[in-house]
């Protein structure tokens, strides 16, 4: 059978299996085993266990559970509430400052936890009721938190960036640095839209009747500054050549646990067990998907599907930006239905040779891909962040949350366009800190 036709057949069956309700990892293994048996014989199954476990034989993978523990220990404390309260005290008298406080808190908590759902839950529990109490529309209150939570997969340390780096054998350090300025760009665009929206409706003039003294503003800072210091310390150790990403993640996880125990009194063994249990579950899920995606990639390569697709696209007489537009559309649609980790592991190995042949920087492309995944987090039918917000504020309908999130989707599209026009937004910092990649 023609490899391109076979590739289309694999795509149809993969979509069918994943939509059947099985987990992503199991679905990928079912599809891989089925096509290998049919087109390569039973003997191909002998290699599956070796490929499955061999994909996990990577020292860089140790950073994933460590960063997850780091985020879980932060999410299990009042760090999110303290972060929100600190910003709210400083910006309470600024017109529209409450929305800025929420988005700023989302950005900082995302940098500390690396998790979008955790960011939505931690900041949303405090921010949404307060914004509604001040008279902000439900759409603005819910949409700003849902969008702000997506920053968790872009602003370093980011688990999705680690997964992309492993899948494409790209420097994780460069990927982390590449997410800094685009992350700040998104924060600025989110804030600009929120200020415009509240100004247009007159809600920016709704100021809090509560005033805070300078003492009250400073007294909350010692609770959150240690966490921020850890994040900065982790990044400094990584980029200062002191330690590898896995080593810095381990130290960061330990320090976050210590601070959670000392500052937030998280010394109850049951609470610590919950942190470790949830971190283990999430880590195993991600690592299982990585292993299964390795088998899936082997199947595509063994049947010459990957090579044929890359060769076919290379022969197309189209502008490279038209090609990038098609790739973005594909990623956008895939992000509507699949979690970011699954999309990255399935698509990145296929797309990498295509984008490099077209002359695009793989580090820059990682940021473009991640922003597409962020859009998927606040878009139906999956839209994980939408359901997290609905769980926090069940009296706000999913339709209202979705409509409030749509302007932030437009902000992300604008960010992608700006990154295409000015790729240095993503590539300048990695090149400045780590030298120009070859």
C-alpha positions, 0 to 999 in steps of 0.5 A, a space after each residue: 500500500 502507498 505510504 501516504 494512503 497508509 498514513 491517512 488510514 492510520 490517522 482515521 483509525 487513531 482518531 476513531 480509537 482515541 474518541 472511543 474513550 480509551 486513554 491516550 497511551 492505550 489507544 496509541 499502543 492499540 493502533 501501533 500494534 494493529 498496523 504493525 501486525 497487519 503490515 509487518 507481521 507478528 514478528 514486529 511485536 517482539 520489538 514493542 516492549 524494548 521500544 516501550 521501555 527504551 523510550 523511558 531510558 532518558 535521564 531528562 525524563 527525571 525532571 518531569 516528576 520533579 517539576 510535577 512535585 514542585 507544582 503539586 506542593 505549591 498548589 496544595 498550600 495557600 500560595 496561590 491565595 497569598 499571591 493573589 492577595 499580595 497583588 490585590 493589595 498593591 493594585 486595589 486602587 488602580 482602575 481595572 486593577 483587579 483584573 490585572 491582579 488576577 492575570 498577574 497572579 496567574 502568570 506568577 503561579 503558572 511559573 511556580 507550578 507549571 500546571 494550567 489546571 492548578 493555576 485556574 483552581 488556585 487563583 480562580 477560587 479567590 479571584 472570580 468571587 472577588 471580581 463578581 462582588 465588585 461588579 465585573 461581568 461573569 464572562 470577564 471574571 471567568 474568561 480572564 482566569 481560564 486564559 491566565 491559567 493556560 500560561 502554565 504550559 508556556 512560562 518556564 518551567 514547563 512540562 510540555 516544553 520538556 516533553 517537546 525537548 525529549 520528543 525532538 531531542 532539542 535543548 530543554 534549557 533553550 526551550 525554557 528560555 524561549 518561553 519567557 518573552 512570549 509568555 510575557 507578551 501573552 500576559 501583556 495582551 491579556 491585560 490590555 484586552 481586560 483593561 479595554 473591556 472593563 473600560 468599555 463597559 465602565 467596570 474599570 471605574 469600580 474600585 474597592 472600598 477597602 484600603 491597605 496600609 503600606 504595612 499590610 501590603 508588605 506583610 504578605 510578601 514573605 509568604 510568596 517570595 520564597 517560592 519565587 526565589 526558588 523559581 529564579 534559583 532553579 533557572 539560574 542553576 540551569 542556565 549558569 551551568 551549575 546543574 542539569 534540568 533534572 538536577 535543578 528540578 529535584 532540588 526545586 521539588 525538595 525546597 518547595 516541599 520544605 517551604 510548604 511544610 515550614 511556612 504553610 504548616 503542611 506537616 500532616 502526613 496525610 496532606 504530604 501523602 496526597 501531594 506525592 500520590 497525585 504527583 505520582 499519578 500525573 507523572 505515570 500518566 505522562 510517562 506512559 504517554 511518552 512510552 506509547 508515543 515512542 512505539 507509535 513513532 516507531 510504527 510510523 517510521 517502520 511503515 515509511 509513513 513519516 518519511 513519505 509525508 516529509 518527502 511529499 510536503 517537501 515537493 509541494 510548490 507552496 510558500 513556506 508561510 502557507 505551509 506554516 499556516 496549514 501546520 498551525 491549523 492542524 495543531 489548532 484542531 488537534 488541540 481541540 480534542 487532545 491534551 497538549 502532551 499527546 499532541 506534542 508527542 504524536 505530531 512533533 517527530 513528524 513536523 520537525 523535519 518538515 519545519 526545519 526543511 522549510 527553514 524554520 527554527 525548531 525552538 521558535 516552532 516549540 513556542 508556536 506549538 505551545 500557544 496553539 495548545 494553550 488555545 485548545 485548553 480554553 476551546 471546546 469540546 475538551 477545553 480543560 480550563 473551561 471545566 475547571 472554572 465551571 467547577 469553581 463557579 458552577 453558577 456560571 454557565 459553560 457558554 458564558 465562560 467560553 464567550 468570556 474566553 474567546 477574546 483571549 483566544 484572539 490575543 493568542 492568535 495575535 501573539 502567533 502572528 507577532 512571533 511569525 513577524 518577529 521570531 526574535 521574541 522567542 529566539 533572542 533570549 536563548 541565543 543571548 544566554 546560551 549562544 547561537 544554536 547550530 
